[in-house]
């Protein structure tokens, strides 16, 4: 047996088939949701053109929620296009909003009929939820993009600048958080007995924006913890405006349904 020090100096005889790195410990692609693409770069399942759309939608939502480093890398990858990120955001918000509005519509319609025996009122409940859902889909996309845009502007003033495409991709892929921390994302691990994972996704509702902001400012703009509070403070005004818009849209849904 040779000297261990000599063994460490022996060149690698094999490279990782995924990334080409001789020191790579291996990639669990099923668990991570990433996919290899040309020249050793990595892509989200939504952009790998190998995964079926629904599976890619689900996997990308879960992984961008659980792995914020992946979210940052995928958003800032050189040459990353905004188009795939937008179609992802639209599809994922449709699914996330439907997961809330469809059960709510059925419950309200059932309750309305049981109380009044009026099919017209039951239909109005379904129509109301449909209107609210139609308004929420673009609004949720706008919330994520507006937050990311504000954070990126604040980070650029204090550190390195980042391109518009990267900012848009980050905001659009962040829409996956709504599916992962919504009813479908929380219930999915429960069906497999993974209570801790379900609880972590539920807690993500209150933690994701804060943690993602810190990660983005640190890795993309190169600014530390001291910049988080002033940068996030600048996002409150646009967020408040979007909340007021959401309330106005809900009011419109009620008025247009029951007028």
ChimeraX commands (.cxc) that place a marker at each C-alpha (Angstrom):
marker #1 position 0.00,0.00,0.00 radius 0.5
marker #1 position 1.50,3.37,-0.98 radius 0.5
marker #1 position 1.77,6.50,1.03 radius 0.5
marker #1 position -1.67,8.17,1.40 radius 0.5
marker #1 position -0.10,11.49,0.46 radius 0.5
marker #1 position 1.04,10.00,-2.85 radius 0.5
marker #1 position -2.42,8.60,-3.52 radius 0.5
marker #1 position -3.94,12.05,-3.15 radius 0.5
marker #1 position -1.62,13.35,-5.86 radius 0.5
marker #1 position -2.76,10.82,-8.47 radius 0.5
marker #1 position -4.78,12.55,-11.22 radius 0.5
marker #1 position -8.44,11.64,-11.49 radius 0.5
marker #1 position -9.18,8.92,-14.02 radius 0.5
marker #1 position -12.88,9.74,-14.40 radius 0.5
marker #1 position -15.02,12.84,-14.73 radius 0.5
marker #1 position -18.60,13.38,-13.61 radius 0.5
marker #1 position -20.86,12.77,-16.60 radius 0.5
marker #1 position -23.15,15.56,-15.44 radius 0.5
marker #1 position -20.84,18.50,-14.80 radius 0.5
marker #1 position -17.41,17.31,-15.93 radius 0.5
marker #1 position -15.89,17.95,-12.48 radius 0.5
marker #1 position -13.45,15.27,-11.30 radius 0.5
marker #1 position -14.10,16.14,-7.66 radius 0.5
marker #1 position -17.88,16.05,-7.98 radius 0.5
marker #1 position -19.49,13.79,-5.33 radius 0.5
marker #1 position -22.41,13.03,-7.64 radius 0.5
marker #1 position -25.76,14.58,-8.44 radius 0.5
marker #1 position -29.13,13.40,-7.26 radius 0.5
marker #1 position -31.12,14.92,-10.12 radius 0.5
marker #1 position -34.43,13.42,-9.03 radius 0.5
marker #1 position -34.11,15.04,-5.62 radius 0.5
marker #1 position -32.67,18.37,-6.73 radius 0.5
marker #1 position -34.80,19.01,-9.80 radius 0.5
marker #1 position -31.80,20.28,-11.75 radius 0.5
marker #1 position -30.85,19.03,-15.18 radius 0.5
marker #1 position -27.48,19.11,-16.99 radius 0.5
marker #1 position -27.19,21.31,-20.07 radius 0.5
marker #1 position -24.37,22.15,-22.44 radius 0.5
marker #1 position -20.90,23.08,-21.24 radius 0.5
marker #1 position -21.42,21.91,-17.70 radius 0.5
marker #1 position -24.02,24.53,-16.80 radius 0.5
marker #1 position -27.17,23.55,-14.94 radius 0.5
marker #1 position -30.81,24.31,-15.71 radius 0.5
marker #1 position -34.15,24.00,-13.98 radius 0.5
marker #1 position -36.36,21.10,-14.96 radius 0.5
marker #1 position -38.74,23.58,-16.61 radius 0.5
marker #1 position -36.02,24.53,-19.11 radius 0.5
marker #1 position -34.35,21.18,-19.72 radius 0.5
marker #1 position -36.74,20.05,-22.52 radius 0.5
marker #1 position -36.51,16.49,-21.18 radius 0.5
marker #1 position -39.12,16.47,-18.40 radius 0.5
marker #1 position -42.87,16.38,-19.10 radius 0.5
marker #1 position -44.48,19.82,-18.55 radius 0.5
marker #1 position -46.58,19.01,-15.47 radius 0.5
marker #1 position -43.73,17.14,-13.78 radius 0.5
marker #1 position -41.30,19.93,-14.66 radius 0.5
marker #1 position -43.72,22.51,-13.27 radius 0.5
marker #1 position -44.03,20.67,-9.97 radius 0.5
marker #1 position -40.34,19.85,-9.64 radius 0.5
marker #1 position -39.21,23.38,-10.43 radius 0.5
marker #1 position -41.66,24.84,-7.91 radius 0.5
marker #1 position -40.47,22.53,-5.15 radius 0.5
marker #1 position -36.77,22.98,-5.81 radius 0.5
marker #1 position -36.77,26.77,-6.17 radius 0.5
marker #1 position -38.55,26.86,-2.82 radius 0.5
marker #1 position -36.27,24.44,-0.98 radius 0.5
marker #1 position -32.99,25.49,-2.64 radius 0.5
marker #1 position -32.63,29.26,-2.90 radius 0.5
marker #1 position -29.08,28.85,-4.20 radius 0.5
marker #1 position -30.54,27.03,-7.20 radius 0.5
marker #1 position -33.10,29.79,-7.64 radius 0.5
marker #1 position -30.33,32.40,-7.76 radius 0.5
marker #1 position -28.16,30.37,-10.16 radius 0.5
marker #1 position -31.03,29.63,-12.52 radius 0.5
marker #1 position -32.16,33.25,-12.54 radius 0.5
marker #1 position -28.73,34.70,-13.26 radius 0.5
marker #1 position -27.46,32.07,-15.72 radius 0.5
marker #1 position -25.84,33.81,-18.73 radius 0.5
marker #1 position -28.18,34.06,-21.67 radius 0.5
marker #1 position -31.20,32.98,-19.64 radius 0.5
marker #1 position -34.43,33.83,-21.46 radius 0.5
marker #1 position -37.45,35.51,-19.88 radius 0.5
marker #1 position -39.98,33.63,-22.03 radius 0.5
marker #1 position -39.73,30.22,-20.33 radius 0.5
marker #1 position -39.81,31.90,-16.91 radius 0.5
marker #1 position -42.99,33.76,-17.84 radius 0.5
marker #1 position -44.78,30.66,-19.09 radius 0.5
marker #1 position -43.73,28.91,-15.87 radius 0.5
marker #1 position -45.09,31.77,-13.74 radius 0.5
marker #1 position -48.40,31.80,-15.60 radius 0.5
marker #1 position -48.85,28.03,-15.42 radius 0.5
marker #1 position -47.83,27.73,-11.79 radius 0.5
marker #1 position -50.07,30.58,-10.64 radius 0.5
marker #1 position -53.02,29.09,-12.53 radius 0.5
marker #1 position -52.47,25.83,-10.65 radius 0.5
marker #1 position -51.79,27.48,-7.28 radius 0.5
marker #1 position -54.84,29.74,-7.49 radius 0.5
marker #1 position -57.08,26.92,-8.74 radius 0.5
marker #1 position -55.99,24.78,-5.78 radius 0.5
marker #1 position -57.56,27.39,-3.50 radius 0.5
marker #1 position -60.45,28.75,-5.54 radius 0.5
marker #1 position -61.91,25.47,-6.84 radius 0.5
marker #1 position -62.44,23.85,-3.39 radius 0.5
marker #1 position -63.65,27.20,-2.03 radius 0.5
marker #1 position -66.14,27.58,-4.88 radius 0.5
marker #1 position -67.51,24.07,-4.35 radius 0.5
marker #1 position -67.81,24.59,-0.60 radius 0.5
marker #1 position -69.59,27.94,-0.96 radius 0.5
marker #1 position -71.90,26.60,-3.66 radius 0.5
marker #1 position -72.81,23.60,-1.51 radius 0.5
marker #1 position -73.42,25.79,1.54 radius 0.5
marker #1 position -75.51,28.27,-0.46 radius 0.5
marker #1 position -77.71,25.53,-1.89 radius 0.5
marker #1 position -78.14,23.81,1.46 radius 0.5
marker #1 position -79.23,27.06,3.09 radius 0.5
marker #1 position -81.43,28.45,0.32 radius 0.5
marker #1 position -82.08,25.54,-2.12 radius 0.5
marker #1 position -81.29,28.08,-4.85 radius 0.5
marker #1 position -79.23,26.83,-7.77 radius 0.5
marker #1 position -78.86,30.43,-8.95 radius 0.5
marker #1 position -77.15,31.46,-5.71 radius 0.5
marker #1 position -74.93,28.37,-5.83 radius 0.5
marker #1 position -73.92,29.30,-9.37 radius 0.5
marker #1 position -73.20,32.84,-8.22 radius 0.5
marker #1 position -70.79,31.51,-5.60 radius 0.5
marker #1 position -68.91,29.60,-8.30 radius 0.5
marker #1 position -68.88,32.68,-10.53 radius 0.5
marker #1 position -67.58,34.83,-7.67 radius 0.5
marker #1 position -64.66,32.48,-7.01 radius 0.5
marker #1 position -63.90,32.29,-10.72 radius 0.5
marker #1 position -63.71,36.07,-10.96 radius 0.5
marker #1 position -61.47,36.30,-7.91 radius 0.5
marker #1 position -59.21,33.57,-9.27 radius 0.5
marker #1 position -58.94,35.28,-12.66 radius 0.5
marker #1 position -57.86,38.48,-10.92 radius 0.5
marker #1 position -55.40,36.76,-8.58 radius 0.5
marker #1 position -53.35,34.99,-11.26 radius 0.5
marker #1 position -51.84,38.12,-12.87 radius 0.5
marker #1 position -51.77,39.89,-9.51 radius 0.5
marker #1 position -49.62,37.20,-7.89 radius 0.5
marker #1 position -47.20,37.36,-10.80 radius 0.5
marker #1 position -47.05,41.15,-10.44 radius 0.5
marker #1 position -46.34,40.86,-6.70 radius 0.5
marker #1 position -43.34,38.60,-7.21 radius 0.5
marker #1 position -41.92,40.64,-10.07 radius 0.5
marker #1 position -42.46,43.96,-8.26 radius 0.5
marker #1 position -40.78,42.68,-5.11 radius 0.5
marker #1 position -37.79,41.32,-7.03 radius 0.5
marker #1 position -37.48,44.46,-9.12 radius 0.5
marker #1 position -37.43,46.66,-6.01 radius 0.5
marker #1 position -34.90,44.43,-4.25 radius 0.5
marker #1 position -32.63,44.41,-7.31 radius 0.5
marker #1 position -32.75,48.19,-7.64 radius 0.5
marker #1 position -31.88,48.61,-3.97 radius 0.5
marker #1 position -29.08,46.06,-4.21 radius 0.5
marker #1 position -27.62,47.71,-7.32 radius 0.5
marker #1 position -27.41,51.07,-5.52 radius 0.5
marker #1 position -25.36,49.47,-2.75 radius 0.5
marker #1 position -23.35,46.88,-4.68 radius 0.5
marker #1 position -23.07,45.18,-8.06 radius 0.5
marker #1 position -25.71,45.75,-10.72 radius 0.5
marker #1 position -27.62,42.90,-12.37 radius 0.5
marker #1 position -29.34,42.70,-15.74 radius 0.5
marker #1 position -33.08,43.14,-16.21 radius 0.5
marker #1 position -33.48,39.63,-17.58 radius 0.5
marker #1 position -32.00,38.11,-14.42 radius 0.5
marker #1 position -34.29,40.21,-12.23 radius 0.5
marker #1 position -37.36,39.23,-14.23 radius 0.5
marker #1 position -36.41,35.56,-14.24 radius 0.5
marker #1 position -35.94,35.62,-10.47 radius 0.5
marker #1 position -39.34,37.20,-9.89 radius 0.5
marker #1 position -41.10,34.90,-12.32 radius 0.5
marker #1 position -39.52,31.71,-10.99 radius 0.5
marker #1 position -40.32,32.86,-7.46 radius 0.5
marker #1 position -43.98,32.30,-8.39 radius 0.5
marker #1 position -43.25,28.62,-7.82 radius 0.5
marker #1 position -43.19,29.39,-4.09 radius 0.5
marker #1 position -46.96,29.93,-4.19 radius 0.5
marker #1 position -47.52,26.37,-5.35 radius 0.5
marker #1 position -44.97,24.84,-2.99 radius 0.5
marker #1 position -46.29,26.64,0.10 radius 0.5
marker #1 position -49.95,26.40,-0.94 radius 0.5
marker #1 position -52.43,23.57,-0.31 radius 0.5
marker #1 position -51.00,21.24,-2.96 radius 0.5
marker #1 position -47.41,21.72,-1.87 radius 0.5
marker #1 position -48.21,21.24,1.81 radius 0.5
marker #1 position -50.47,18.22,1.32 radius 0.5
marker #1 position -48.19,16.34,-1.10 radius 0.5
marker #1 position -45.55,15.34,1.50 radius 0.5
marker #1 position -48.29,14.52,4.01 radius 0.5
marker #1 position -49.56,11.80,1.67 radius 0.5
marker #1 position -46.09,10.23,1.89 radius 0.5
marker #1 position -45.83,10.65,5.64 radius 0.5
marker #1 position -43.24,13.43,5.48 radius 0.5
marker #1 position -44.52,15.67,8.26 radius 0.5
marker #1 position -41.33,17.71,8.65 radius 0.5
marker #1 position -41.25,18.52,4.93 radius 0.5
marker #1 position -44.89,19.57,4.98 radius 0.5
marker #1 position -44.31,21.79,8.01 radius 0.5
marker #1 position -41.26,23.36,6.35 radius 0.5
marker #1 position -43.28,24.24,3.26 radius 0.5
marker #1 position -46.04,25.73,5.39 radius 0.5
marker #1 position -43.51,27.85,7.31 radius 0.5
marker #1 position -42.10,28.99,3.98 radius 0.5
marker #1 position -45.09,31.29,3.59 radius 0.5
marker #1 position -43.62,33.66,6.15 radius 0.5
marker #1 position -39.89,33.04,5.58 radius 0.5
marker #1 position -39.28,32.76,1.85 radius 0.5
marker #1 position -39.34,36.43,0.90 radius 0.5
marker #1 position -37.00,37.31,3.77 radius 0.5
marker #1 position -34.55,34.46,3.13 radius 0.5
marker #1 position -34.60,34.93,-0.64 radius 0.5
marker #1 position -33.94,38.65,-0.27 radius 0.5
marker #1 position -30.87,37.99,1.88 radius 0.5
marker #1 position -29.62,35.33,-0.50 radius 0.5
marker #1 position -30.11,37.54,-3.56 radius 0.5
marker #1 position -28.45,40.61,-2.04 radius 0.5
marker #1 position -25.48,38.56,-0.85 radius 0.5
marker #1 position -24.83,36.40,-3.91 radius 0.5
marker #1 position -25.90,38.73,-6.72 radius 0.5
marker #1 position -25.19,42.25,-5.45 radius 0.5
marker #1 position -22.46,41.44,-2.96 radius 0.5
marker #1 position -24.02,43.38,-0.09 radius 0.5
marker #1 position -24.27,42.12,3.46 radius 0.5
marker #1 position -26.90,41.85,6.15 radius 0.5
marker #1 position -26.75,45.58,6.92 radius 0.5
marker #1 position -28.38,46.34,3.55 radius 0.5
marker #1 position -31.35,44.00,3.96 radius 0.5
marker #1 position -33.49,46.26,6.11 radius 0.5
marker #1 position -33.19,49.47,4.03 radius 0.5
marker #1 position -33.65,47.56,0.78 radius 0.5
marker #1 position -36.76,45.71,1.97 radius 0.5
marker #1 position -38.14,48.92,3.42 radius 0.5
marker #1 position -38.14,50.34,-0.09 radius 0.5
marker #1 position -40.37,47.46,-1.24 radius 0.5
marker #1 position -43.18,48.22,1.18 radius 0.5
marker #1 position -44.75,51.00,-0.92 radius 0.5
marker #1 position -45.24,48.93,-4.11 radius 0.5
marker #1 position -46.38,45.95,-2.05 radius 0.5
marker #1 position -48.95,48.10,-0.23 radius 0.5
marker #1 position -50.21,49.38,-3.57 radius 0.5
marker #1 position -50.61,45.83,-4.86 radius 0.5
marker #1 position -52.46,44.78,-1.70 radius 0.5
marker #1 position -54.88,47.67,-2.19 radius 0.5
marker #1 position -55.30,46.61,-5.80 radius 0.5
marker #1 position -56.07,43.07,-4.64 radius 0.5
marker #1 position -58.78,44.35,-2.29 radius 0.5
marker #1 position -60.22,46.45,-5.09 radius 0.5
marker #1 position -60.32,43.44,-7.41 radius 0.5
marker #1 position -62.10,41.35,-4.78 radius 0.5
marker #1 position -64.62,44.16,-4.35 radius 0.5
marker #1 position -65.09,44.26,-8.13 radius 0.5
marker #1 position -65.70,40.51,-8.14 radius 0.5
marker #1 position -68.45,40.85,-5.53 radius 0.5
marker #1 position -70.12,43.82,-7.23 radius 0.5
marker #1 position -70.00,42.30,-10.72 radius 0.5
marker #1 position -71.38,39.00,-9.46 radius 0.5
marker #1 position -74.26,40.22,-7.31 radius 0.5
marker #1 position -75.29,43.47,-8.97 radius 0.5
marker link #1:1,2 radius 0.2
marker link #1:2,3 radius 0.2
marker link #1:3,4 radius 0.2
marker link #1:4,5 radius 0.2
marker link #1:5,6 radius 0.2
marker link #1:6,7 radius 0.2
marker link #1:7,8 radius 0.2
marker link #1:8,9 radius 0.2
marker link #1:9,10 radius 0.2
marker link #1:10,11 radius 0.2
marker link #1:11,12 radius 0.2
marker link #1:12,13 radius 0.2
marker link #1:13,14 radius 0.2
marker link #1:14,15 radius 0.2
marker link #1:15,16 radius 0.2
marker link #1:16,17 radius 0.2
marker link #1:17,18 radius 0.2
marker link #1:18,19 radius 0.2
marker link #1:19,20 radius 0.2
marker link #1:20,21 radius 0.2
marker link #1:21,22 radius 0.2
marker link #1:22,23 radius 0.2
marker link #1:23,24 radius 0.2
marker link #1:24,25 radius 0.2
marker link #1:25,26 radius 0.2
marker link #1:26,27 radius 0.2
marker link #1:27,28 radius 0.2
marker link #1:28,29 radius 0.2
marker link #1:29,30 radius 0.2
marker link #1:30,31 radius 0.2
marker link #1:31,32 radius 0.2
marker link #1:32,33 radius 0.2
marker link #1:33,34 radius 0.2
marker link #1:34,35 radius 0.2
marker link #1:35,36 radius 0.2
marker link #1:36,37 radius 0.2
marker link #1:37,38 radius 0.2
marker link #1:38,39 radius 0.2
marker link #1:39,40 radius 0.2
marker link #1:40,41 radius 0.2
marker link #1:41,42 radius 0.2
marker link #1:42,43 radius 0.2
marker link #1:43,44 radius 0.2
marker link #1:44,45 radius 0.2
marker link #1:45,46 radius 0.2
marker link #1:46,47 radius 0.2
marker link #1:47,48 radius 0.2
marker link #1:48,49 radius 0.2
marker link #1:49,50 radius 0.2
marker link #1:50,51 radius 0.2
marker link #1:51,52 radius 0.2
marker link #1:52,53 radius 0.2
marker link #1:53,54 radius 0.2
marker link #1:54,55 radius 0.2
marker link #1:55,56 radius 0.2
marker link #1:56,57 radius 0.2
marker link #1:57,58 radius 0.2
marker link #1:58,59 radius 0.2
marker link #1:59,60 radius 0.2
marker link #1:60,61 radius 0.2
marker link #1:61,62 radius 0.2
marker link #1:62,63 radius 0.2
marker link #1:63,64 radius 0.2
marker link #1:64,65 radius 0.2
marker link #1:65,66 radius 0.2
marker link #1:66,67 radius 0.2
marker link #1:67,68 radius 0.2
marker link #1:68,69 radius 0.2
marker link #1:69,70 radius 0.2
marker link #1:70,71 radius 0.2
marker link #1:71,72 radius 0.2
marker link #1:72,73 radius 0.2
marker link #1:73,74 radius 0.2
marker link #1:74,75 radius 0.2
marker link #1:75,76 radius 0.2
marker link #1:76,77 radius 0.2
marker link #1:77,78 radius 0.2
marker link #1:78,79 radius 0.2
marker link #1:79,80 radius 0.2
marker link #1:80,81 radius 0.2
marker link #1:81,82 radius 0.2
marker link #1:82,83 radius 0.2
marker link #1:83,84 radius 0.2
marker link #1:84,85 radius 0.2
marker link #1:85,86 radius 0.2
marker link #1:86,87 radius 0.2
marker link #1:87,88 radius 0.2
marker link #1:88,89 radius 0.2
marker link #1:89,90 radius 0.2
marker link #1:90,91 radius 0.2
marker link #1:91,92 radius 0.2
marker link #1:92,93 radius 0.2
marker link #1:93,94 radius 0.2
marker link #1:94,95 radius 0.2
marker link #1:95,96 radius 0.2
marker link #1:96,97 radius 0.2
marker link #1:97,98 radius 0.2
marker link #1:98,99 radius 0.2
marker link #1:99,100 radius 0.2
marker link #1:100,101 radius 0.2
marker link #1:101,102 radius 0.2
marker link #1:102,103 radius 0.2
marker link #1:103,104 radius 0.2
marker link #1:104,105 radius 0.2
marker link #1:105,106 radius 0.2
marker link #1:106,107 radius 0.2
marker link #1:107,108 radius 0.2
marker link #1:108,109 radius 0.2
marker link #1:109,110 radius 0.2
marker link #1:110,111 radius 0.2
marker link #1:111,112 radius 0.2
marker link #1:112,113 radius 0.2
marker link #1:113,114 radius 0.2
marker link #1:114,115 radius 0.2
marker link #1:115,116 radius 0.2
marker link #1:116,117 radius 0.2
marker link #1:117,118 radius 0.2
marker link #1:118,119 radius 0.2
marker link #1:119,120 radius 0.2
marker link #1:120,121 radius 0.2
marker link #1:121,122 radius 0.2
marker link #1:122,123 radius 0.2
marker link #1:123,124 radius 0.2
marker link #1:124,125 radius 0.2
marker link #1:125,126 radius 0.2
marker link #1:126,127 radius 0.2
marker link #1:127,128 radius 0.2
marker link #1:128,129 radius 0.2
marker link #1:129,130 radius 0.2
marker link #1:130,131 radius 0.2
marker link #1:131,132 radius 0.2
marker link #1:132,133 radius 0.2
marker link #1:133,134 radius 0.2
marker link #1:134,135 radius 0.2
marker link #1:135,136 radius 0.2
marker link #1:136,137 radius 0.2
marker link #1:137,138 radius 0.2
marker link #1:138,139 radius 0.2
marker link #1:139,140 radius 0.2
marker link #1:140,141 radius 0.2
marker link #1:141,142 radius 0.2
marker link #1:142,143 radius 0.2
marker link #1:143,144 radius 0.2
marker link #1:144,145 radius 0.2
marker link #1:145,146 radius 0.2
marker link #1:146,147 radius 0.2
marker link #1:147,148 radius 0.2
marker link #1:148,149 radius 0.2
marker link #1:149,150 radius 0.2
marker link #1:150,151 radius 0.2
marker link #1:151,152 radius 0.2
marker link #1:152,153 radius 0.2
marker link #1:153,154 radius 0.2
marker link #1:154,155 radius 0.2
marker link #1:155,156 radius 0.2
marker link #1:156,157 radius 0.2
marker link #1:157,158 radius 0.2
marker link #1:158,159 radius 0.2
marker link #1:159,160 radius 0.2
marker link #1:160,161 radius 0.2
marker link #1:161,162 radius 0.2
marker link #1:162,163 radius 0.2
marker link #1:163,164 radius 0.2
marker link #1:164,165 radius 0.2
marker link #1:165,166 radius 0.2
marker link #1:166,167 radius 0.2
marker link #1:167,168 radius 0.2
marker link #1:168,169 radius 0.2
marker link #1:169,170 radius 0.2
marker link #1:170,171 radius 0.2
marker link #1:171,172 radius 0.2
marker link #1:172,173 radius 0.2
marker link #1:173,174 radius 0.2
marker link #1:174,175 radius 0.2
marker link #1:175,176 radius 0.2
marker link #1:176,177 radius 0.2
marker link #1:177,178 radius 0.2
marker link #1:178,179 radius 0.2
marker link #1:179,180 radius 0.2
marker link #1:180,181 radius 0.2
marker link #1:181,182 radius 0.2
marker link #1:182,183 radius 0.2
marker link #1:183,184 radius 0.2
marker link #1:184,185 radius 0.2
marker link #1:185,186 radius 0.2
marker link #1:186,187 radius 0.2
marker link #1:187,188 radius 0.2
marker link #1:188,189 radius 0.2
marker link #1:189,190 radius 0.2
marker link #1:190,191 radius 0.2
marker link #1:191,192 radius 0.2
marker link #1:192,193 radius 0.2
marker link #1:193,194 radius 0.2
marker link #1:194,195 radius 0.2
marker link #1:195,196 radius 0.2
marker link #1:196,197 radius 0.2
marker link #1:197,198 radius 0.2
marker link #1:198,199 radius 0.2
marker link #1:199,200 radius 0.2
marker link #1:200,201 radius 0.2
marker link #1:201,202 radius 0.2
marker link #1:202,203 radius 0.2
marker link #1:203,204 radius 0.2
marker link #1:204,205 radius 0.2
marker link #1:205,206 radius 0.2
marker link #1:206,207 radius 0.2
marker link #1:207,208 radius 0.2
marker link #1:208,209 radius 0.2
marker link #1:209,210 radius 0.2
marker link #1:210,211 radius 0.2
marker link #1:211,212 radius 0.2
marker link #1:212,213 radius 0.2
marker link #1:213,214 radius 0.2
marker link #1:214,215 radius 0.2
marker link #1:215,216 radius 0.2
marker link #1:216,217 radius 0.2
marker link #1:217,218 radius 0.2
marker link #1:218,219 radius 0.2
marker link #1:219,220 radius 0.2
marker link #1:220,221 radius 0.2
marker link #1:221,222 radius 0.2
marker link #1:222,223 radius 0.2
marker link #1:223,224 radius 0.2
marker link #1:224,225 radius 0.2
marker link #1:225,226 radius 0.2
marker link #1:226,227 radius 0.2
marker link #1:227,228 radius 0.2
marker link #1:228,229 radius 0.2
marker link #1:229,230 radius 0.2
marker link #1:230,231 radius 0.2
marker link #1:231,232 radius 0.2
marker link #1:232,233 radius 0.2
marker link #1:233,234 radius 0.2
marker link #1:234,235 radius 0.2
marker link #1:235,236 radius 0.2
marker link #1:236,237 radius 0.2
marker link #1:237,238 radius 0.2
marker link #1:238,239 radius 0.2
marker link #1:239,240 radius 0.2
marker link #1:240,241 radius 0.2
marker link #1:241,242 radius 0.2
marker link #1:242,243 radius 0.2
marker link #1:243,244 radius 0.2
marker link #1:244,245 radius 0.2
marker link #1:245,246 radius 0.2
marker link #1:246,247 radius 0.2
marker link #1:247,248 radius 0.2
marker link #1:248,249 radius 0.2
marker link #1:249,250 radius 0.2
marker link #1:250,251 radius 0.2
marker link #1:251,252 radius 0.2
marker link #1:252,253 radius 0.2
marker link #1:253,254 radius 0.2
marker link #1:254,255 radius 0.2
marker link #1:255,256 radius 0.2
marker link #1:256,257 radius 0.2
marker link #1:257,258 radius 0.2
marker link #1:258,259 radius 0.2
view
